[in-house]
Amino acid sequence: MARSDLVIRADHVVTCDDAMTVIENGAVAVRDGRIAAVGSAASIEVEGADVLDARGRILMPGLINMHCHAGDSLFRGLVENLPLEPWLQTVWKAERAILDPATCRLGAEIGLAELLLSGVTTVMDMFWFPEETVRAAKALGIRVATGGIFFDPPGMDGHLADRRLADATAFFDAVEDDPLVFAGCLPHGTYTVSPQHLQNAARLSRSRGGFWCTHAAETKTEQATIVERYGRRVIAHLAELDLLGPDVVLAHCVHLDRAEIDLLAASGSHVVHNPMSNLKLASGFAPVPALLAAGVNVTLGTDGAISGNDLDMWLAIRLAATLHKATTGNAAAVTTGEALAMATRNGARALGAGDRLGSIEVGKEADLILVDTGRLHAAPLFDPVTHLVYSAGRGDVTDVFVAGRRVVEAGRLVNADVGALIAAADSLRPTIAASIA
């Protein structure tokens, strides 16, 4: 084997491969940003490589957050105790008052920095001025999936519906061949975007090999609205418009009937489960066990910090593993392996990147995180996968690597000043609070 740039040794390597393989006293070798070897520490050649001895830690793939609005970190805790529809009206009022390219960049930096510190290495983000989200992501060193927003009413970016296609096209052009960016089109929802504009977005994303993402079937009100307008439920509406398929990512999917689940499964569409947001906005409980049983690829997301108050993927993992046991009365409704896969390899698959992200396997990108197990809540540690799902938290993440490059070291961001970000956000607080007074 050619010499590696870096070898990381850890007590446990949780690969998150299809078999959820765990290697005790394992190691991973990295060369040119990719995984060159995986195995026992004794079997991995270290000559010429930097060696990171991560005793007392778990080495695993970086987490993939498949639904976020990072820029909304500026509004966390601002709008409370409302269901989605009236909550959105208040949120949009606040966004309209403050958002521009500079504030969207700041909000994205805050949200993406929070994610990176918690071990998220890739995030799908839907927000205004997506080019600013890309700039923030590249400065921090995190991968991002984003793109043109489609929204028929006047947008918080000041753009009208007739400009959206051009904006989205320009975004594809700007990020073409960028290894840290997945480009796509992100219509807000079937109740805010017309069938024509939904289809325009899909035609563009498919012509450019991108993804297509929207909110879908999040609330009962949304379902009722689409039935009233079009005479069919949300997923059937998307199917009728040829808007399901392996390039489609649907956030939430809380209120589904059996026919809709079958449509999702048959089309190969991907679903993002956002348990914290669904709980806080009283949206309901997504039928995750039924989706899994039907063969739907279910991924995980945090949604925005305004609807969950933080961007904690570890909480999302734990909720995904526990909520559905209670709703179904089945203690095996979602297994530990299934929950961890939702946050790793399932997300990679939804991005069309299952061949290079989401697990620790030779040839894949070295997006890796180290999780400290030298804490009371990790003692004794019988099974690393169980620990990661039910006991670990974002405060346990010590180091984060994206394409083999360390972007979090000993719990600190390598490429950003957290204090400066906090101060900048605090300076906006009076203006933001006054916007909804």
C-alpha positions as CSV (number, residue, x, y, z in Angstrom):
1,M,0.0,0.0,0.0
2,A,1.2,3.5,-0.8
3,R,2.1,5.7,2.2
4,S,-0.9,7.3,4.0
5,D,-1.1,11.0,5.0
6,L,-2.9,10.1,8.3
7,V,-3.7,7.1,10.4
8,I,-6.3,7.4,13.1
9,R,-6.4,4.7,15.8
10,A,-9.4,4.3,18.0
11,D,-10.8,1.9,20.6
12,H,-13.8,1.3,18.3
13,V,-14.3,2.0,14.6
14,V,-18.0,2.0,13.9
15,T,-18.0,1.8,10.1
16,C,-21.8,2.3,9.5
17,D,-21.5,0.0,6.5
18,D,-24.4,-2.2,5.4
19,A,-23.5,-4.8,8.2
20,M,-22.9,-2.0,10.7
21,T,-19.4,-3.5,11.3
22,V,-17.5,-2.5,14.4
23,I,-13.8,-3.0,14.6
24,E,-12.3,-3.1,18.1
25,N,-8.9,-1.5,18.5
26,G,-9.2,-0.4,14.9
27,A,-7.6,2.1,12.6
28,V,-8.3,4.0,9.4
29,A,-5.6,5.2,7.0
30,V,-6.3,8.3,4.9
31,R,-4.5,9.3,1.7
32,D,-5.3,12.3,-0.5
33,G,-8.6,12.9,1.4
34,R,-9.9,9.4,1.0
35,I,-10.0,6.2,3.1
36,A,-7.0,4.1,2.0
37,A,-7.4,1.2,4.6
38,V,-9.7,0.1,7.4
39,G,-8.9,-2.7,9.9
40,S,-7.3,-3.5,13.2
41,A,-4.7,-1.1,14.4
42,A,-2.0,-3.8,14.1
43,S,-2.8,-4.3,10.5
44,I,-2.6,-0.7,9.3
45,E,0.9,0.5,8.1
46,V,1.9,3.8,9.7
47,E,5.3,4.5,8.1
48,G,5.5,8.1,6.9
49,A,2.0,9.0,8.2
50,D,0.8,11.3,10.9
51,V,-0.6,9.0,13.6
52,L,-3.5,10.2,15.7
53,D,-3.9,8.0,18.8
54,A,-7.6,8.3,19.7
55,R,-7.7,6.0,22.7
56,G,-10.9,6.3,24.7
57,R,-12.8,7.3,21.6
58,I,-15.1,5.9,18.8
59,L,-14.2,6.7,15.2
60,M,-17.2,6.8,12.9
61,P,-18.4,8.6,9.7
62,G,-19.5,12.1,10.0
63,L,-23.2,12.7,10.4
64,I,-25.4,13.8,7.5
65,N,-28.2,16.3,8.3
66,M,-30.7,16.1,5.4
67,H,-32.9,19.0,6.3
68,C,-31.9,22.3,7.8
69,H,-32.4,26.0,7.5
70,A,-29.1,27.1,9.0
71,G,-29.7,30.8,8.4
72,D,-32.7,30.7,10.7
73,S,-30.3,30.3,13.7
74,L,-30.6,34.1,14.0
75,F,-34.3,33.6,15.1
76,R,-33.9,30.7,17.6
77,G,-36.5,30.9,20.4
78,L,-38.2,33.9,18.8
79,V,-41.6,32.3,17.9
80,E,-43.0,29.8,20.4
81,N,-46.1,27.7,21.2
82,L,-47.7,27.9,17.7
83,P,-48.5,25.2,15.1
84,L,-46.8,25.3,11.8
85,E,-49.1,27.6,9.7
86,P,-49.4,30.6,12.1
87,W,-45.9,30.0,13.2
88,L,-44.7,30.4,9.6
89,Q,-46.5,33.7,9.2
90,T,-44.6,35.1,12.2
91,V,-41.3,33.6,11.1
92,W,-41.6,35.1,7.7
93,K,-42.4,38.5,9.2
94,A,-39.1,38.4,11.2
95,E,-37.2,37.1,8.2
96,R,-38.5,39.9,5.9
97,A,-37.4,42.5,8.4
98,I,-33.8,41.4,8.7
99,L,-32.6,39.2,6.0
100,D,-30.1,40.2,3.3
101,P,-27.0,38.6,1.9
102,A,-24.9,39.7,5.0
103,T,-27.3,38.5,7.6
104,C,-28.0,35.2,5.7
105,R,-24.2,34.6,5.7
106,L,-24.0,35.3,9.4
107,G,-27.0,33.0,10.2
108,A,-25.5,30.3,8.0
109,E,-22.1,30.6,9.7
110,I,-23.7,30.2,13.1
111,G,-25.9,27.2,12.2
112,L,-23.2,25.4,10.2
113,A,-20.6,26.0,12.9
114,E,-23.0,24.5,15.5
115,L,-23.5,21.5,13.2
116,L,-19.8,21.0,12.5
117,L,-18.9,21.1,16.2
118,S,-21.5,18.3,16.8
119,G,-20.0,16.0,14.2
120,V,-22.1,16.9,11.1
121,T,-20.0,16.8,8.0
122,T,-22.7,17.2,5.4
123,V,-26.0,19.2,5.5
124,M,-28.8,19.8,3.1
125,D,-29.9,23.4,3.6
126,M,-32.9,25.4,2.3
127,F,-32.7,29.1,2.8
128,W,-32.6,32.5,1.1
129,F,-29.5,33.6,-0.7
130,P,-28.1,30.0,-0.9
131,E,-24.8,31.3,-2.4
132,E,-24.1,32.9,1.1
133,T,-24.7,29.5,2.7
134,V,-22.1,28.0,0.3
135,R,-19.6,30.8,1.2
136,A,-20.2,30.1,4.9
137,A,-19.8,26.3,4.4
138,K,-16.6,26.6,2.4
139,A,-15.1,28.9,5.0
140,L,-15.9,26.4,7.8
141,G,-15.0,23.3,5.7
142,I,-18.4,21.5,5.9
143,R,-20.1,19.9,2.9
144,V,-23.4,21.5,1.9
145,A,-26.3,20.5,-0.4
146,T,-28.4,23.5,-1.4
147,G,-29.6,25.5,-4.3
148,G,-32.3,27.8,-5.8
149,I,-35.3,28.4,-3.7
150,F,-38.8,28.3,-5.4
151,F,-41.5,30.3,-3.6
152,D,-44.5,31.9,-5.4
153,P,-45.2,34.8,-3.0
154,P,-42.7,37.6,-2.8
155,G,-39.7,36.0,-1.1
156,M,-37.7,37.2,2.0
157,D,-34.9,37.8,-0.5
158,G,-37.0,40.4,-2.3
159,H,-37.3,38.2,-5.4
160,L,-40.5,37.3,-7.2
161,A,-41.6,34.0,-8.6
162,D,-40.6,34.9,-12.2
163,R,-37.0,35.2,-11.2
164,R,-36.6,31.9,-9.4
165,L,-35.6,29.8,-12.4
166,A,-32.9,32.2,-13.4
167,D,-31.6,32.3,-9.8
168,A,-31.5,28.5,-9.6
169,T,-29.7,28.3,-12.9
170,A,-27.1,30.8,-11.9
171,F,-26.5,28.8,-8.7
172,F,-25.8,25.6,-10.7
173,D,-23.4,27.5,-12.8
174,A,-21.6,29.0,-9.8
175,V,-20.9,25.8,-7.9
176,E,-20.3,23.4,-10.8
177,D,-17.6,20.8,-10.0
178,D,-17.2,22.1,-6.4
179,P,-16.4,19.0,-4.4
180,L,-18.0,20.4,-1.2
181,V,-21.3,21.4,-2.8
182,F,-24.3,19.3,-3.9
183,A,-26.5,21.5,-6.1
184,G,-30.2,21.2,-6.5
185,C,-33.6,23.0,-6.5
186,L,-35.6,23.4,-3.4
187,P,-39.3,24.5,-3.8
188,H,-40.7,25.4,-0.4
189,G,-43.9,23.3,-0.7
190,T,-46.9,22.3,-2.7
191,Y,-49.0,24.9,-0.9
192,T,-46.6,27.8,-1.7
193,V,-45.4,26.8,-5.2
194,S,-47.7,26.2,-8.2
195,P,-47.5,23.0,-10.2
196,Q,-45.9,24.8,-13.1
197,H,-43.1,26.2,-10.9
198,L,-42.6,22.8,-9.1
199,Q,-42.1,21.2,-12.5
200,N,-39.8,24.0,-13.7
201,A,-37.6,23.3,-10.7
202,A,-37.5,19.6,-11.4
203,R,-36.7,20.0,-15.1
204,L,-33.8,22.2,-14.2
205,S,-32.4,20.0,-11.4
206,R,-32.7,16.9,-13.6
207,S,-31.1,18.5,-16.5
208,R,-28.1,19.4,-14.3
209,G,-27.9,16.1,-12.4
210,G,-29.0,17.7,-9.2
211,F,-31.5,16.9,-6.4
212,W,-35.0,18.2,-5.9
213,C,-36.2,18.8,-2.3
214,T,-39.4,20.1,-0.8
215,H,-41.4,20.0,2.4
216,A,-44.2,17.4,2.1
217,A,-47.2,16.2,4.1
218,E,-45.9,18.0,7.2
219,T,-49.3,18.8,8.7
220,K,-53.0,17.8,8.4
221,T,-53.7,21.4,7.3
222,E,-51.3,21.0,4.4
223,Q,-52.9,17.8,3.3
224,A,-56.4,19.4,3.5
225,T,-55.2,22.4,1.5
226,I,-53.8,20.3,-1.3
227,V,-56.9,18.1,-1.4
228,E,-59.1,21.2,-1.6
229,R,-57.0,22.8,-4.4
230,Y,-56.2,19.7,-6.6
231,G,-58.5,16.9,-5.4
232,R,-55.6,14.7,-4.3
233,R,-53.3,14.3,-1.4
234,V,-49.7,15.7,-1.3
235,I,-47.8,12.6,-2.4
236,A,-50.3,11.7,-5.1
237,H,-50.1,15.4,-6.3
238,L,-46.3,15.1,-6.6
239,A,-46.7,11.7,-8.4
240,E,-49.2,13.2,-10.9
241,L,-46.7,16.0,-11.7
242,D,-43.8,13.4,-12.1
243,L,-42.1,14.8,-9.0
244,L,-41.2,11.6,-7.3
245,G,-38.0,9.5,-7.9
246,P,-34.5,8.7,-6.8
247,D,-33.5,12.4,-7.1
248,V,-36.3,13.6,-4.8
249,V,-35.9,14.3,-1.1
250,L,-39.1,15.0,0.8
251,A,-38.8,16.6,4.3
252,H,-41.2,15.5,7.0
253,C,-43.8,13.2,5.5
254,V,-45.7,13.0,8.7
255,H,-49.3,12.6,7.5
256,L,-49.3,9.7,5.0
257,D,-51.7,7.0,4.1
258,R,-50.9,3.6,2.8
259,A,-51.2,4.6,-0.8
260,E,-48.7,7.4,-0.3
261,I,-46.2,5.2,1.4
262,D,-46.4,2.8,-1.5
263,L,-45.9,5.6,-4.0
264,L,-42.8,6.7,-2.2
265,A,-41.4,3.2,-2.1
266,A,-42.1,2.4,-5.7
267,S,-40.6,5.7,-6.9
268,G,-37.4,5.4,-4.9
269,S,-38.0,8.9,-3.3
270,H,-36.2,9.7,-0.1
271,V,-37.8,10.9,3.2
272,V,-36.2,13.1,5.9
273,H,-37.5,12.5,9.4
274,N,-37.4,15.6,11.6
275,P,-38.6,14.3,14.9
276,M,-37.7,17.4,17.1
277,S,-39.4,19.9,14.8
278,N,-42.5,17.7,14.4
279,L,-42.8,17.4,18.2
280,K,-42.3,21.1,18.9
281,L,-44.7,22.3,16.3
282,A,-47.3,19.6,17.2
283,S,-47.2,18.3,13.6
284,G,-47.5,14.7,14.6
285,F,-45.5,11.4,14.4
286,A,-44.1,10.4,11.0
287,P,-44.9,6.7,10.1
288,V,-41.2,5.8,10.1
289,P,-41.6,2.0,10.9
290,A,-44.1,1.7,8.0
291,L,-41.8,3.6,5.7
292,L,-38.9,1.4,6.6
293,A,-40.9,-1.7,6.2
294,A,-42.0,-0.6,2.7
295,G,-38.3,-0.1,1.7
296,V,-38.3,3.7,1.7
297,N,-34.9,5.3,2.4
298,V,-35.5,7.3,5.6
299,T,-32.9,9.9,6.6
300,L,-32.7,12.3,9.5
301,G,-32.7,16.1,9.9
302,T,-32.8,18.8,12.5
303,D,-34.9,21.3,10.6
304,G,-34.0,24.9,11.5
305,A,-33.0,26.2,14.9
306,I,-36.2,28.3,15.0
307,S,-38.4,25.2,15.0
308,G,-36.3,23.1,17.4
309,N,-34.1,25.7,19.1
310,D,-30.9,23.9,18.2
311,L,-29.4,21.8,15.5
312,D,-28.7,18.6,17.4
313,M,-28.5,15.5,15.2
314,W,-27.7,13.3,18.2
315,L,-31.1,14.2,19.7
316,A,-32.7,13.5,16.3
317,I,-31.0,10.0,16.3
318,R,-32.2,9.2,19.8
319,L,-35.8,10.4,19.1
320,A,-35.9,8.4,15.8
321,A,-34.9,5.3,17.8
322,T,-37.4,5.9,20.7
323,L,-40.5,7.7,19.5
324,H,-41.7,5.0,17.3
325,K,-41.4,2.3,19.9
326,A,-44.0,4.2,21.9
327,T,-46.3,5.1,19.0
328,T,-46.4,1.5,17.7
329,G,-46.1,-0.4,21.0
330,N,-43.2,-2.3,19.4
331,A,-39.9,-2.1,21.2
332,A,-38.1,-3.1,18.0
333,A,-39.9,-0.6,15.7
334,V,-36.7,1.2,14.9
335,T,-33.5,-0.6,15.8
336,T,-30.2,1.1,16.9
337,G,-28.6,0.1,13.6
338,E,-31.5,1.6,11.6
339,A,-31.4,4.9,13.6
340,L,-27.7,5.3,13.1
341,A,-27.9,4.5,9.4
342,M,-30.5,7.2,9.0
343,A,-27.9,9.8,10.1
344,T,-25.1,8.4,8.0
345,R,-25.3,6.1,5.0
346,N,-29.0,6.7,4.3
347,G,-28.3,10.4,3.9
348,A,-25.4,9.7,1.6
349,R,-27.7,7.5,-0.5
350,A,-30.3,10.3,-0.7
351,L,-27.7,12.6,-2.0
352,G,-26.7,10.2,-4.7
353,A,-23.3,9.9,-2.9
354,G,-23.6,6.5,-1.4
355,D,-20.4,5.5,-3.2
356,R,-18.3,8.1,-1.5
357,L,-19.9,9.2,1.7
358,G,-21.8,7.8,4.7
359,S,-19.6,4.9,5.9
360,I,-16.0,4.1,6.6
361,E,-15.0,2.0,3.6
362,V,-12.0,2.0,1.4
363,G,-12.2,4.5,-1.4
364,K,-14.7,6.8,0.3
365,E,-14.1,10.3,1.3
366,A,-12.5,10.6,4.7
367,D,-15.4,12.4,6.4
368,L,-14.8,11.2,10.0
369,I,-15.5,12.1,13.6
370,L,-14.2,11.1,17.0
371,V,-16.6,10.6,19.9
372,D,-15.2,10.6,23.4
373,T,-16.2,7.6,25.6
374,G,-14.2,8.6,28.7
375,R,-17.3,10.0,30.4
376,L,-19.6,8.7,33.0
377,H,-22.5,8.2,30.6
378,A,-20.3,5.9,28.6
379,A,-19.4,3.6,31.5
380,P,-19.5,0.7,31.1
381,L,-19.6,0.5,27.3
382,F,-20.9,-2.9,26.1
383,D,-21.9,-2.0,22.5
384,P,-20.6,1.1,20.7
385,V,-23.6,1.4,18.3
386,T,-26.0,1.3,21.3
387,H,-23.9,3.9,23.0
388,L,-23.9,6.2,20.0
389,V,-27.7,6.0,19.6
390,Y,-28.9,6.2,23.2
391,S,-26.1,7.8,25.3
392,A,-23.7,9.9,23.2
393,G,-24.2,13.6,22.6
394,R,-22.8,16.4,20.6
395,G,-20.6,17.4,23.5
396,D,-18.7,14.1,23.1
397,V,-17.5,15.0,19.6
398,T,-13.8,16.0,19.9
399,D,-12.5,16.0,16.3
400,V,-14.0,16.3,12.9
401,F,-12.4,15.6,9.5
402,V,-13.9,16.5,6.0
403,A,-12.1,14.9,3.1
404,G,-9.3,14.1,5.5
405,R,-8.9,17.7,6.6
406,R,-9.3,18.4,10.3
407,V,-12.0,21.2,10.8
408,V,-12.7,20.6,14.5
409,E,-9.8,19.9,16.8
410,A,-10.2,19.1,20.5
411,G,-13.7,20.5,20.4
412,R,-12.8,23.8,18.7
413,L,-13.5,25.0,15.2
414,V,-10.3,25.3,13.2
415,N,-11.7,27.9,10.8
416,A,-14.0,30.2,12.7
417,D,-14.1,32.4,15.8
418,V,-17.1,31.3,17.9
419,G,-17.0,34.4,20.1
420,A,-17.2,36.7,17.1
421,L,-20.2,34.8,15.7
422,I,-22.0,35.0,19.0
423,A,-21.3,38.7,19.4
424,A,-22.5,39.4,15.8
425,A,-25.8,37.6,16.5
426,D,-26.3,39.3,19.8
427,S,-25.9,42.7,18.1
428,L,-28.9,41.9,15.9
429,R,-31.2,40.7,18.7
430,P,-33.0,44.1,19.4
431,T,-33.8,44.6,15.7
432,I,-35.1,41.0,15.3
433,A,-37.2,41.2,18.5
434,A,-38.8,44.5,17.4
435,S,-39.7,42.9,14.0
436,I,-42.5,40.9,15.6
437,A,-43.4,43.2,18.5
